[in-house]
Amino acid sequence: MRGLKKTRRIQVIAIAAVLLAGSTALVGWAMRDGINFFRAPSQVAEAPPPPTEVFRIGGLVAEGSLVRGQGTEITFLVTDGGASVPVAYTGVLPDLFGEGEGMVGTGRYVDGVFQATEILARHDETYMPKEVIDALKEQGVYQEASDG
């Protein structure tokens, strides 16, 4: 009787371990497209990612680089002070998007141009994503907003 209980307990533990490993694998597989790594323009210029990789890029929209095309097409340069990356986007831009403003885009780097599928702009004069601030600080370009 004692051996049967021990065997049953081992079976239950083994099945639970297999189910846990399986569910972890399924969660990881389901999230594979939802995990986007952040890169600064300098990092993209140094080591361009493959065209199949979806990632986020952030920095400041370079002054004088904003070009509106046909319809909702737009191109501009995003910079962190160390390097600039051309960005192409088709869609409606956020209201606060503009030259000299902080932005984060999601997309792929194809043939030397970041093809954005989503563009986010900072929502007020003091907010900027942490990754963008860190990248700008590394380049020595970031200035704290004044309280005035």
DSSP file (Angstrom, degrees, kcal/mol; ACC not computed):
  #  RESIDUE AA STRUCTURE BP1 BP2  ACC     N-H-->O    O-->H-N    N-H-->O    O-->H-N    TCO  KAPPA ALPHA  PHI   PSI    X-CA   Y-CA   Z-CA
    1    1 A M     >        0   0    0      0, 0.0     4,-1.7     0, 0.0     5,-0.2   0.000 360.0 360.0 360.0 -41.1    0.0    0.0    0.0
    2    2 A R  H  >  +     0   0    0      1,-0.2     4,-1.8     2,-0.2     5,-0.1   0.883 360.0  51.9 -64.9 -39.1    2.8    2.4    0.9
    3    3 A G  H  > S+     0   0    0      1,-0.2     4,-2.3     2,-0.2    -1,-0.2   0.843 106.1  54.9 -65.5 -35.2    4.5    1.8   -2.5
    4    4 A L  H  > S+     0   0    0      2,-0.2     4,-2.4     1,-0.2    -1,-0.2   0.900 107.8  48.5 -66.3 -41.7    1.3    2.6   -4.4
    5    5 A K  H  X S+     0   0    0     -4,-1.7     4,-2.4     2,-0.2    -2,-0.2   0.905 112.4  48.8 -64.0 -41.9    0.9    6.0   -2.6
    6    6 A K  H  X S+     0   0    0     -4,-1.8     4,-2.1     2,-0.2    -2,-0.2   0.909 112.4  47.9 -65.5 -42.1    4.6    6.9   -3.4
    7    7 A T  H  X S+     0   0    0     -4,-2.3     4,-2.2     2,-0.2    -2,-0.2   0.913 112.1  49.4 -63.9 -44.1    4.2    5.8   -7.0
    8    8 A R  H  X S+     0   0    0     -4,-2.4     4,-2.4     1,-0.2    -2,-0.2   0.903 110.1  51.2 -62.6 -42.3    1.0    7.8   -7.4
    9    9 A R  H  X S+     0   0    0     -4,-2.4     4,-2.3     1,-0.2    -1,-0.2   0.907 110.0  49.1 -63.0 -42.7    2.6   10.9   -5.8
   10   10 A I  H  X S+     0   0    0     -4,-2.1     4,-2.5     2,-0.2    -1,-0.2   0.892 110.6  51.3 -64.2 -40.1    5.6   10.7   -8.2
   11   11 A Q  H  X S+     0   0    0     -4,-2.2     4,-2.6     2,-0.2    -2,-0.2   0.920 110.1  48.6 -62.8 -44.0    3.2   10.4  -11.2
   12   12 A V  H  X S+     0   0    0     -4,-2.4     4,-2.4     2,-0.2    -2,-0.2   0.917 112.9  47.7 -63.0 -43.5    1.2   13.5  -10.1
   13   13 A I  H  X S+     0   0    0     -4,-2.3     4,-2.3     2,-0.2    -2,-0.2   0.909 112.5  49.2 -64.5 -42.5    4.4   15.5   -9.6
   14   14 A A  H  X S+     0   0    0     -4,-2.5     4,-2.2     2,-0.2    -2,-0.2   0.916 112.4  47.3 -64.1 -43.6    5.7   14.4  -13.1
   15   15 A I  H  X S+     0   0    0     -4,-2.6     4,-2.5     1,-0.2    -2,-0.2   0.911 111.8  50.8 -64.5 -41.9    2.5   15.3  -14.8
   16   16 A A  H  X S+     0   0    0     -4,-2.4     4,-2.3    -5,-0.2    -2,-0.2   0.895 109.9  50.4 -62.7 -40.0    2.4   18.6  -13.1
   17   17 A A  H  X S+     0   0    0     -4,-2.3     4,-2.4     2,-0.2    -2,-0.2   0.906 111.3  47.8 -65.0 -41.9    6.0   19.4  -14.2
   18   18 A V  H  X S+     0   0    0     -4,-2.2     4,-2.5     2,-0.2    -2,-0.2   0.910 112.6  48.8 -64.9 -43.0    5.2   18.5  -17.8
   19   19 A L  H  X S+     0   0    0     -4,-2.5     4,-2.6     2,-0.2    -2,-0.2   0.892 111.5  49.8 -64.5 -39.8    2.0   20.6  -17.7
   20   20 A L  H  X S+     0   0    0     -4,-2.3     4,-2.3     2,-0.2    -2,-0.2   0.925 112.4  46.7 -64.5 -45.4    4.0   23.6  -16.2
   21   21 A A  H  X S+     0   0    0     -4,-2.4     4,-2.2     1,-0.2    -2,-0.2   0.905 113.5  49.7 -63.3 -41.3    6.7   23.3  -18.9
   22   22 A G  H  X S+     0   0    0     -4,-2.5     4,-2.2     2,-0.2    -2,-0.2   0.913 111.5  47.0 -64.4 -43.6    4.1   23.0  -21.6
   23   23 A S  H  X S+     0   0    0     -4,-2.6     4,-2.3     2,-0.2    -1,-0.2   0.882 111.2  52.1 -67.9 -37.0    2.2   26.1  -20.4
   24   24 A T  H  X S+     0   0    0     -4,-2.3     4,-2.3     2,-0.2    -1,-0.2   0.917 110.3  48.8 -62.9 -43.0    5.4   28.1  -20.1
   25   25 A A  H  X S+     0   0    0     -4,-2.2     4,-2.4     1,-0.2    -2,-0.2   0.900 111.1  50.0 -63.4 -41.4    6.3   27.2  -23.7
   26   26 A L  H  X S+     0   0    0     -4,-2.2     4,-2.3     2,-0.2    -2,-0.2   0.898 110.5  49.1 -64.9 -40.9    2.9   28.1  -24.9
   27   27 A V  H  X S+     0   0    0     -4,-2.3     4,-1.7     2,-0.2    -2,-0.2   0.926 112.4  48.4 -64.5 -44.8    3.0   31.5  -23.2
   28   28 A G  H  < S+     0   0    0     -4,-2.3     4,-0.5     1,-0.2    -2,-0.2   0.901 112.3  48.6 -61.4 -41.6    6.5   32.2  -24.6
   29   29 A W  H >< S+     0   0    0     -4,-2.4     3,-0.8     1,-0.2     4,-0.3   0.891 110.8  50.6 -66.1 -40.1    5.3   31.2  -28.1
   30   30 A A  H 3< S+     0   0    0     -4,-2.3     3,-0.4     1,-0.2    -1,-0.2   0.815 112.4  47.2 -68.3 -29.9    2.2   33.4  -27.9
   31   31 A M  T >X S+     0   0    0     -4,-1.7     4,-1.0     1,-0.2     3,-0.8   0.445  79.8 101.9 -90.9  -0.6    4.3   36.4  -26.7
   32   32 A R  T <4 S+     0   0    0     -3,-0.8     3,-0.2    -4,-0.5    -1,-0.2   0.823  88.7  39.6 -58.3 -33.8    7.0   36.2  -29.4
   33   33 A D  T 34 S+     0   0    0     -3,-0.4    -1,-0.3    -4,-0.3    -2,-0.1   0.659 110.4  60.3 -87.6 -16.8    5.5   39.0  -31.5
   34   34 A G  T <4 S+     0   0    0     -3,-0.8     2,-0.8    -4,-0.2    -2,-0.2   0.571  84.3  86.4 -87.4  -9.6    4.6   41.1  -28.5
   35   35 A I     <  +     0   0    0     -4,-1.0     2,-0.5    -3,-0.2    19,-0.1  -0.826  56.2 175.8 -96.5 108.8    8.1   41.5  -27.2
   36   36 A N        -     0   0    0     -2,-0.8     2,-0.2    19,-0.1    19,-0.2  -0.959  20.6-142.0-116.5 121.3    9.8   44.4  -29.0
   37   37 A F  E     -a   55   0A   0     17,-0.6    19,-3.1    -2,-0.5     2,-0.3  -0.555  18.0-123.0 -82.0 146.6   13.3   45.4  -27.9
   38   38 A F  E     -a   56   0A   0     -2,-0.2     2,-0.4    17,-0.2    19,-0.2  -0.699  29.7-179.5 -90.2 138.4   14.2   49.1  -27.8
   39   39 A R  E     -a   57   0A   0     17,-2.7    19,-1.1    -2,-0.3    16,-0.0  -0.997  21.1-135.5-135.5 142.4   17.1   50.5  -29.8
   40   40 A A     >  -     0   0    0     -2,-0.4     4,-2.0    17,-0.2     3,-0.5  -0.578  34.1-107.3 -85.8 157.3   18.5   54.0  -30.0
   41   41 A P  H  > S+     0   0    0      0, 0.0     4,-2.5     0, 0.0     5,-0.2   0.857 120.8  56.2 -54.2 -36.7   19.4   55.3  -33.5
   42   42 A S  H  > S+     0   0    0     41,-0.2     4,-2.1     1,-0.2     5,-0.2   0.895 106.9  49.0 -63.2 -39.1   23.1   55.0  -32.6
   43   43 A Q  H  > S+     0   0    0     -3,-0.5     4,-2.4     2,-0.2    -1,-0.2   0.885 111.4  49.2 -67.6 -38.0   22.6   51.3  -31.9
   44   44 A V  H  < S+     0   0    0     -4,-2.0    -2,-0.2     1,-0.2    -1,-0.2   0.903 112.0  48.8 -66.7 -41.0   20.8   50.8  -35.2
   45   45 A A  H  < S+     0   0    0     -4,-2.5    -2,-0.2    -5,-0.2    -1,-0.2   0.879 114.5  45.5 -66.4 -38.1   23.5   52.6  -37.1
   46   46 A E  H  < S+     0   0    0     -4,-2.1    -2,-0.2     1,-0.3    -1,-0.2   0.928 133.5  11.6 -70.8 -46.4   26.3   50.5  -35.4
   47   47 A A  S  < S-     0   0    0     -4,-2.4    -1,-0.3    -5,-0.2    -2,-0.1  -0.754  79.3-150.9-137.0  85.8   24.6   47.1  -35.8
   48   48 A P        -     0   0    0      0, 0.0    -4,-0.1     0, 0.0    -3,-0.1  -0.349  19.5-128.1 -60.9 131.5   21.6   47.1  -38.1
   49   49 A P        -     0   0    0      0, 0.0     6,-0.0     0, 0.0    60,-0.0  -0.348  33.9 -87.5 -74.4 160.9   19.1   44.4  -37.1
   50   50 A P    >   -     0   0    0      0, 0.0     3,-1.7     0, 0.0    59,-0.4  -0.325  37.3-113.1 -66.2 153.7   17.8   42.0  -39.7
   51   51 A P  T 3  S+     0   0    0      0, 0.0    59,-0.0     0, 0.0     0, 0.0   0.674 114.3  60.4 -63.0 -16.7   14.7   43.1  -41.7
   52   52 A T  T 3  S+     0   0    0     56,-0.1     2,-0.4     2,-0.1    58,-0.1   0.629  83.9  97.2 -85.1 -13.4   12.6   40.4  -40.1
   53   53 A E    <   -     0   0    0     -3,-1.7     2,-0.5    56,-0.2    56,-0.5  -0.646  62.4-150.6 -85.4 126.3   13.1   41.7  -36.5
   54   54 A V        +     0   0    0     -2,-0.4   -17,-0.6   -19,-0.1     2,-0.3  -0.823  33.0 151.1 -91.4 128.7   10.4   44.0  -35.1
   55   55 A F  E     -aB  37 107A   0     52,-2.5    52,-2.3    -2,-0.5     2,-0.4  -0.912  42.3-107.1-147.8 173.9   11.8   46.5  -32.5
   56   56 A R  E     -aB  38 106A   0    -19,-3.1   -17,-2.7    -2,-0.3     2,-0.4  -0.874  26.4-168.5-108.2 141.3   11.2   49.9  -31.1
   57   57 A I  E     +aB  39 105A   0     48,-2.6    48,-3.1    -2,-0.4     2,-0.3  -0.966  10.2 178.6-125.5 145.5   13.3   53.0  -31.9
   58   58 A G  E     + B   0 104A   0    -19,-1.1     2,-0.3    -2,-0.4    46,-0.2  -0.992  20.6  98.6-148.5 155.4   13.2   56.2  -30.1
   59   59 A G  E     - B   0 103A   0     44,-1.9    44,-2.4    -2,-0.3     2,-0.4  -0.963  68.8 -39.4 166.9-151.8   14.7   59.7  -30.0
   60   60 A L  E     -CB  79 102A   0     19,-3.0    19,-2.9    -2,-0.3     2,-0.6  -0.826  52.4-114.2-104.8 144.0   14.0   63.2  -31.2
   61   61 A V  E     -C   78   0A   0     40,-2.3    39,-3.3    37,-0.4    17,-0.2  -0.679  44.0-115.9 -74.0 120.4   12.6   64.0  -34.6
   62   62 A A    >   -     0   0    0     15,-2.8     3,-1.6    -2,-0.6     4,-0.3  -0.314  30.4-104.2 -64.2 137.8   15.4   65.9  -36.4
   63   63 A E  T 3  S+     0   0    0      1,-0.3    -1,-0.1     2,-0.1    -3,-0.0  -0.368 103.0  11.4 -61.3 134.8   14.7   69.5  -37.2
   64   64 A G  T 3  S+     0   0    0     -3,-0.1    -1,-0.3    -2,-0.1    -2,-0.1   0.536 101.8  99.6  77.4   7.4   14.0   70.1  -40.9
   65   65 A S    <   +     0   0    0     -3,-1.6     2,-0.5    12,-0.1    -2,-0.1   0.546  45.6 110.4-102.5  -7.7   13.6   66.4  -41.7
   66   66 A L        +     0   0    0     -4,-0.3     2,-0.5    10,-0.1    10,-0.2  -0.571  41.3 175.6 -76.8 117.7    9.8   66.0  -41.7
   67   67 A V  E     -D   75   0A   0      8,-3.1     8,-2.5    -2,-0.5     2,-0.5  -0.979  17.8-152.4-127.2 119.7    8.5   65.4  -45.2
   68   68 A R  E     -D   74   0A   0     -2,-0.5     6,-0.2     6,-0.2     3,-0.1  -0.786  18.9-175.0 -91.9 130.5    4.8   64.8  -45.9
   69   69 A G        -     0   0    0      4,-2.8     2,-0.2    -2,-0.5    -1,-0.1  -0.012  44.5 -32.1-101.4-152.7    4.1   62.7  -48.9
   70   70 A Q  S >  S-     0   0    0      2,-0.1     3,-2.1    -2,-0.1    -1,-0.3  -0.456 110.8 -31.7 -66.4 134.9    0.9   61.6  -50.7
   71   71 A G  T 3  S-     0   0    0      1,-0.3    -2,-0.0    -2,-0.2    19,-0.0  -0.333 132.6 -12.5  60.9-119.3   -2.0   61.1  -48.3
   72   72 A T  T 3  S+     0   0    0     -2,-0.2    19,-2.0    -4,-0.1    -1,-0.3   0.181  99.8 124.3-104.1  16.4   -0.8   59.9  -44.9
   73   73 A E  E <   + E   0  90A   0     -3,-2.1    -4,-2.8    17,-0.2     2,-0.3  -0.569  33.4 171.2 -77.6 139.9    2.8   59.0  -46.0
   74   74 A I  E     -DE  68  89A   0     15,-2.4    15,-2.7    -6,-0.2     2,-0.3  -0.995  15.8-169.0-148.7 143.5    5.5   60.7  -44.0
   75   75 A T  E     +DE  67  88A   0     -8,-2.5    -8,-3.1    -2,-0.3     2,-0.3  -0.971  18.9 147.6-130.7 150.2    9.3   60.4  -43.7
   76   76 A F  E     - E   0  87A   0     11,-1.9    11,-3.3    -2,-0.3     2,-0.4  -0.960  42.2-102.0-164.4 172.8   11.6   62.0  -41.1
   77   77 A L  E     - E   0  86A   0    -15,-0.3   -15,-2.8    -2,-0.3     2,-0.5  -0.906  22.9-155.4-107.3 136.4   14.9   61.3  -39.3
   78   78 A V  E     -CE  61  85A   0      7,-2.4     7,-2.5    -2,-0.4     2,-0.3  -0.946  22.0-178.7-108.7 134.4   15.0   60.2  -35.7
   79   79 A T  E     -CE  60  84A   0    -19,-2.9   -19,-3.0    -2,-0.5     5,-0.2  -0.924  36.4-168.5-133.9 154.3   18.1   61.1  -33.8
   80   80 A D        -     0   0    0      3,-1.5    61,-0.3    -2,-0.3    59,-0.2   0.160  66.0 -97.0-119.7  13.4   19.8   60.6  -30.5
   81   81 A G  S    S+     0   0    0      2,-0.4     3,-0.1   -21,-0.1    55,-0.1   0.066 119.7  64.4  94.3 -24.2   22.5   63.1  -31.2
   82   82 A G  S    S-     0   0    0      1,-0.4     2,-0.3     0, 0.0    -1,-0.0   0.765 114.8  -1.0 -99.3 -33.1   25.0   60.4  -32.2
   83   83 A A        -     0   0    0      2,-0.0    -3,-1.5   -38,-0.0    -2,-0.4  -0.980  61.0-138.2-153.3 158.8   23.3   59.1  -35.3
   84   84 A S  E     -E   79   0A   0     -2,-0.3    -5,-0.2    -5,-0.2    -7,-0.0  -0.963  11.2-161.6-123.8 142.9   20.1   59.6  -37.3
   85   85 A V  E     -E   78   0A   0     -7,-2.5    -7,-2.4    -2,-0.4     2,-0.2  -0.987  22.2-123.3-124.1 128.6   17.9   56.9  -38.8
   86   86 A P  E     -E   77   0A   0      0, 0.0    28,-3.0     0, 0.0     2,-0.4  -0.492  28.4-161.2 -70.3 140.4   15.4   57.6  -41.6
   87   87 A V  E     -Ef  76 114A   0    -11,-3.3   -11,-1.9    26,-0.2     2,-0.4  -0.974   9.2-166.2-125.2 135.6   11.9   56.6  -40.7
   88   88 A A  E     +Ef  75 115A   0     26,-2.6    28,-2.5    -2,-0.4     2,-0.4  -0.981  15.1 172.1-120.0 135.2    9.0   56.0  -43.1
   89   89 A Y  E     -Ef  74 116A   0    -15,-2.7   -15,-2.4    -2,-0.4     2,-0.5  -1.000  20.9-161.9-145.3 139.0    5.4   55.8  -41.8
   90   90 A T  E     +E   73   0A   0     26,-0.6     2,-0.3    -2,-0.4   -17,-0.2  -0.979  57.6  55.8-121.2 117.8    2.0   55.6  -43.4
   91   91 A G  S    S-     0   0    0    -19,-2.0     2,-0.5    -2,-0.5    -2,-0.1  -0.931  92.0 -44.7 153.1-175.7   -0.9   56.5  -41.1
   92   92 A V        -     0   0    0     -2,-0.3    27,-0.2     1,-0.0    -2,-0.1  -0.742  54.7-140.2 -88.8 127.8   -2.2   59.3  -38.8
   93   93 A L        -     0   0    0     -2,-0.5    27,-0.1     1,-0.1    -1,-0.0  -0.527  26.6 -94.9 -85.5 153.4    0.4   60.8  -36.6
   94   94 A P    >   -     0   0    0      0, 0.0     3,-1.7     0, 0.0    -1,-0.1  -0.304  35.6-114.9 -61.4 152.1   -0.3   61.7  -32.9
   95   95 A D  T 3  S+     0   0    0      1,-0.3    -2,-0.1    26,-0.1     0, 0.0   0.844 114.4  51.5 -58.1 -36.7   -1.3   65.4  -32.4
   96   96 A L  T 3  S+     0   0    0     26,-0.1     2,-0.3    25,-0.1    -1,-0.3   0.345  81.9 118.2 -87.9   8.0    1.9   66.2  -30.4
   97   97 A F    <   +     0   0    0     -3,-1.7     2,-0.3    24,-0.1     6,-0.1  -0.569  37.9 124.5 -75.3 133.7    4.2   64.8  -33.0
   98   98 A G    >   -     0   0    0     -2,-0.3     3,-1.7     4,-0.1   -37,-0.4  -0.983  61.9 -57.4-174.4 172.6    6.6   67.3  -34.5
   99   99 A E  T 3  S+     0   0    0     -2,-0.3   -37,-0.2     1,-0.3   -36,-0.1  -0.374 119.7  18.3 -64.6 139.7   10.2   68.3  -35.2
  100  100 A G  T 3  S+     0   0    0    -39,-3.3    -1,-0.3     1,-0.3     2,-0.2   0.442 102.0 118.3  79.0   0.3   12.4   68.4  -32.1
  101  101 A E    <   -     0   0    0     -3,-1.7   -40,-2.3   -40,-0.1    -1,-0.3  -0.655  69.8-104.6 -99.0 155.0    9.9   66.3  -30.2
  102  102 A G  E     +B   60   0A   0     -2,-0.2    20,-1.3   -42,-0.2     2,-0.3  -0.502  44.0 171.8 -75.6 145.1   10.5   62.9  -28.6
  103  103 A M  E     -BG  59 121A   0    -44,-2.4   -44,-1.9    18,-0.2     2,-0.4  -0.986  24.7-154.6-150.3 158.0    9.0   59.9  -30.3
  104  104 A V  E     -BG  58 120A   0     16,-2.3    16,-3.0    -2,-0.3     2,-0.3  -0.998  17.8-170.6-133.0 132.1    9.0   56.1  -30.2
  105  105 A G  E     -BG  57 119A   0    -48,-3.1   -48,-2.6    -2,-0.4     2,-0.4  -0.929  12.4-149.6-124.2 149.3    8.2   54.0  -33.2
  106  106 A T  E     +BG  56 118A   0     12,-2.3    11,-3.6    -2,-0.3    12,-1.4  -0.954  49.6  81.2-115.0 135.3    7.6   50.2  -33.7
  107  107 A G  E     -BG  55 116A   0    -52,-2.3   -52,-2.5    -2,-0.4     2,-0.3  -0.975  69.1 -59.7 169.3-154.8    8.6   48.5  -36.9
  108  108 A R  E     - G   0 115A   0      7,-1.8     7,-3.5    -2,-0.3     2,-0.8  -0.899  31.9-126.0-126.0 152.4   11.3   46.9  -39.0
  109  109 A Y  E     + G   0 114A   0    -56,-0.5     2,-0.5   -59,-0.4     5,-0.3  -0.869  39.0 172.5 -99.6 104.9   14.6   48.2  -40.4
  110  110 A V  E >   - G   0 113A   0      3,-2.7     3,-1.7    -2,-0.8    -2,-0.0  -0.964  61.9 -18.4-122.6 124.2   14.5   47.4  -44.1
  111  111 A D  T 3  S-     0   0    0     -2,-0.5    -1,-0.2     1,-0.3     3,-0.1   0.855 127.7 -49.1  51.5  43.2   17.1   48.6  -46.7
  112  112 A G  T 3  S+     0   0    0      1,-0.2     2,-0.4    -3,-0.1    -1,-0.3   0.528 121.2  98.7  80.1   6.0   18.4   51.4  -44.4
  113  113 A V  E <  S- G   0 110A   0     -3,-1.7    -3,-2.7   -28,-0.1     2,-0.8  -0.991  72.4-128.8-128.7 133.5   15.0   52.8  -43.5
  114  114 A F  E     -fG  87 109A   0    -28,-3.0   -26,-2.6    -2,-0.4     2,-1.0  -0.719  21.3-153.1 -79.2 113.7   13.0   52.1  -40.4
  115  115 A Q  E     -fG  88 108A   0     -7,-3.5    -7,-1.8    -2,-0.8     2,-0.2  -0.781  17.4-154.1 -90.7  99.7    9.5   51.1  -41.7
  116  116 A A  E     +fG  89 107A   0    -28,-2.5   -26,-0.6    -2,-1.0    -9,-0.3  -0.529  27.3 179.1 -82.5 138.4    7.3   52.1  -38.8
  117  117 A T  E    S+     0   0A   0    -11,-3.6     2,-0.3     1,-0.3   -10,-0.2   0.537  79.0  24.5-105.6 -15.5    3.9   50.5  -38.1
  118  118 A E  E     - G   0 106A   0    -12,-1.4   -12,-2.3   -27,-0.0     2,-0.4  -0.983  63.5-165.6-150.3 137.4    3.2   52.6  -35.0
  119  119 A I  E     - G   0 105A   0     -2,-0.3     2,-0.4   -14,-0.2   -14,-0.2  -0.994   6.3-171.6-125.9 129.6    4.4   56.0  -33.9
  120  120 A L  E     - G   0 104A   0    -16,-3.0   -16,-2.3    -2,-0.4     2,-0.3  -0.952   4.5-162.5-118.3 140.4    4.0   57.4  -30.4
  121  121 A A  E     - G   0 103A   0     -2,-0.4   -18,-0.2   -18,-0.2   -24,-0.1  -0.851  35.2 -89.2-117.2 156.4    4.7   60.9  -29.3
  122  122 A R        -     0   0    0    -20,-1.3     6,-0.1    -2,-0.3   -26,-0.1  -0.312  33.2-137.7 -61.9 150.1    5.2   62.2  -25.9
  123  123 A H  S    S+     0   0    0     -3,-0.0     2,-0.3     1,-0.0    -1,-0.1   0.625  74.4   4.8 -94.3 -12.4    2.0   63.3  -24.3
  124  124 A D  S    S-     0   0    0      3,-0.3     3,-0.3   -28,-0.0    -1,-0.0  -0.922  87.5 -84.5-154.5-176.8    3.1   66.6  -22.6
  125  125 A E  S    S+     0   0    0     -2,-0.3    -3,-0.0     1,-0.2    -2,-0.0   0.607 121.9  40.1 -73.7  -9.4    6.1   68.9  -22.3
  126  126 A T  S    S+     0   0    0     19,-0.1     2,-0.3    18,-0.0    -1,-0.2   0.630  94.0  89.8-112.2 -15.7    7.7   66.9  -19.5
  127  127 A Y        +     0   0    0     -3,-0.3    -3,-0.3   -25,-0.0   -25,-0.2  -0.659  38.1 154.3 -91.5 137.8    7.2   63.3  -20.4
  128  128 A M        -     0   0    0     -2,-0.3     5,-0.1    -6,-0.1    -7,-0.0  -0.938  50.4 -94.9-151.5 139.1    9.6   61.2  -22.5
  129  129 A P     >  -     0   0    0      0, 0.0     4,-2.2     0, 0.0     3,-0.4  -0.191  32.7-121.7 -55.7 144.9   10.0   57.4  -22.3
  130  130 A K  H  > S+     0   0    0      1,-0.2     4,-2.8     2,-0.2     5,-0.2   0.869 111.2  55.3 -56.3 -41.2   12.8   56.2  -20.1
  131  131 A E  H  > S+     0   0    0      1,-0.2     4,-2.2     2,-0.2    -1,-0.2   0.896 108.7  47.9 -61.6 -40.1   14.6   54.4  -22.9
  132  132 A V  H  > S+     0   0    0     -3,-0.4     4,-2.6     2,-0.2    -1,-0.2   0.924 111.8  49.5 -67.0 -44.2   14.6   57.6  -25.0
  133  133 A I  H  X S+     0   0    0     -4,-2.2     4,-2.6     1,-0.2    -2,-0.2   0.929 111.7  49.2 -59.5 -45.6   16.0   59.6  -22.1
  134  134 A D  H  X S+     0   0    0     -4,-2.8     4,-2.1     1,-0.2    -1,-0.2   0.912 112.1  48.1 -61.0 -43.0   18.7   57.0  -21.4
  135  135 A A  H  X S+     0   0    0     -4,-2.2     4,-1.2     1,-0.2    -1,-0.2   0.905 113.4  47.1 -65.2 -41.1   19.7   57.0  -25.1
  136  136 A L  H  X>S+     0   0    0     -4,-2.6     5,-2.5     1,-0.2     6,-0.9   0.875 110.5  52.5 -68.5 -36.8   19.8   60.8  -25.3
  137  137 A K  H ><5S+     0   0    0     -4,-2.6     3,-0.9     1,-0.2    -1,-0.2   0.890 104.6  56.3 -64.7 -38.8   21.8   61.0  -22.0
  138  138 A E  H 3<5S+     0   0    0     -4,-2.1    -1,-0.2     1,-0.3    -2,-0.2   0.857 110.6  44.8 -60.0 -34.6   24.4   58.5  -23.4
  139  139 A Q  H 3<5S-     0   0    0     -4,-1.2    -1,-0.3   -59,-0.2    -2,-0.2   0.526 113.5-120.5 -86.7  -6.7   24.9   60.8  -26.4
  140  140 A G  T <<5S+     0   0    0     -3,-0.9    -3,-0.2    -4,-0.5    -2,-0.1   0.739  85.1 108.8  75.2  23.2   25.1   63.9  -24.1
  141  141 A V      < +     0   0    0     -5,-2.5    -4,-0.2   -61,-0.3     2,-0.1   0.709  43.6 103.1-102.2 -26.0   22.1   65.5  -25.8
  142  142 A Y        -     0   0    0     -6,-0.9     2,-0.4    -9,-0.2    -9,-0.0  -0.363  47.0-171.2 -70.3 134.3   19.3   65.3  -23.2
  143  143 A Q        -     0   0    0     -2,-0.1     3,-0.1     3,-0.0    -2,-0.0  -0.991  27.2-114.7-124.0 134.3   18.4   68.4  -21.2
  144  144 A E        -     0   0    0     -2,-0.4     2,-0.2     1,-0.1   -18,-0.0  -0.353  37.2-106.3 -63.0 142.3   16.1   68.3  -18.2
  145  145 A A        -     0   0    0    -19,-0.2     2,-0.2     1,-0.1    -1,-0.1  -0.483  35.5-121.9 -68.6 139.3   12.9   70.2  -18.7
  146  146 A S        -     0   0    0     -2,-0.2    -1,-0.1     1,-0.1    -3,-0.0  -0.562   4.6-138.5 -83.3 150.2   12.8   73.5  -16.8
  147  147 A D              0   0    0      1,-0.2    -1,-0.1    -2,-0.2    -2,-0.0   0.539 360.0 360.0 -82.0  -7.1   10.0   74.1  -14.3
  148  148 A G              0   0    0      0, 0.0    -1,-0.2     0, 0.0    -2,-0.0   0.470 360.0 360.0 -64.0 360.0    9.6   77.7  -15.4
